[in-house]
């Protein structure tokens, strides 16, 4: 009788068990989502093959502007 009472007293409630399983599933899906997205995406085509730039492709710097107060 005492052994049965000891086993019955240590049960977790169903709600706690469901919450723990939900948290574990959330972490597993979150960790695996990056791998799933990477596996499902199509790699972009490389468009730079054989292209040689003859001019500088760096953007030109903008001229410096000063802020002047409104004059009446």
PyMOL commands that set and color helices and strands:
alter all, ss='L'
color gray80, all
select helices_A, chain A and resi 2-9+14-40
alter helices_A, ss='H'
color red, helices_A
deselect
rebuild
show_as cartoon
